Amino acid sequence: MQGDLGTSLYSKPPVVKELSTRFPNTLKLALVSHALAVVLGIGALLMAVIVFSPR
């Protein structure tokens, strides 16, 4: 294991450079998606508790 990912077959720069330029946007997308899923999940939970709670 050397940690060298080589060069991109498509655009020719090192793969590590390609990944480092794209990783921040990927991380932002993942965090926003996770936050949205948490908010929607809590909203669905609250709606279920309100609708299906015994009175």
CYANA upper distance limits for C-alpha pairs under 8 A (distance plus 0.5 A):
  4 ASP  CA     16 VAL  CA      8.43
  5 LEU  CA     14 PRO  CA      7.94
  5 LEU  CA     15 VAL  CA      6.34
  5 LEU  CA     16 VAL  CA      7.05
  6 GLY  CA     14 PRO  CA      6.35
  6 GLY  CA     15 VAL  CA      6.45
  6 GLY  CA     16 VAL  CA      8.42
  7 THR  CA     12 LYS  CA      6.15
  7 THR  CA     13 PRO  CA      6.05
  7 THR  CA     14 PRO  CA      4.66
  7 THR  CA     15 VAL  CA      5.65
  8 SER  CA     12 LYS  CA      5.19
  8 SER  CA     13 PRO  CA      6.27
  8 SER  CA     14 PRO  CA      6.45
  8 SER  CA     15 VAL  CA      5.86
 13 PRO  CA     17 LYS  CA      7.44
 13 PRO  CA     18 GLU  CA      7.63
 14 PRO  CA     18 GLU  CA      7.12
 15 VAL  CA     19 LEU  CA      6.63
 16 VAL  CA     20 SER  CA      6.54
 17 LYS  CA     21 THR  CA      6.84
 18 GLU  CA     22 ARG  CA      6.95
 19 LEU  CA     23 PHE  CA      6.21
 20 SER  CA     24 PRO  CA      7.96
 22 ARG  CA     26 THR  CA      6.90
 23 PHE  CA     27 LEU  CA      6.53
 24 PRO  CA     28 LYS  CA      6.71
 25 ASN  CA     29 LEU  CA      6.67
 26 THR  CA     30 ALA  CA      6.68
 27 LEU  CA     31 LEU  CA      6.65
 28 LYS  CA     32 VAL  CA      6.60
 29 LEU  CA     33 SER  CA      6.52
 30 ALA  CA     34 HIS  CA      6.57
 31 LEU  CA     35 ALA  CA      6.61
 32 VAL  CA     36 LEU  CA      6.59
 33 SER  CA     37 ALA  CA      6.65
 34 HIS  CA     38 VAL  CA      6.72
 35 ALA  CA     39 VAL  CA      6.71
 36 LEU  CA     40 LEU  CA      6.59
 37 ALA  CA     41 GLY  CA      6.38
 38 VAL  CA     42 ILE  CA      6.61
 39 VAL  CA     43 GLY  CA      6.63
 40 LEU  CA     44 ALA  CA      6.57
 41 GLY  CA     45 LEU  CA      6.61
 42 ILE  CA     46 LEU  CA      6.66
 43 GLY  CA     47 MET  CA      6.70
 44 ALA  CA     48 ALA  CA      6.62
 45 LEU  CA     49 VAL  CA      6.69
 46 LEU  CA     50 ILE  CA      6.65
 47 MET  CA     51 VAL  CA      6.50
 48 ALA  CA     52 PHE  CA      6.15
 48 ALA  CA     53 SER  CA      8.20
 49 VAL  CA     53 SER  CA      5.84
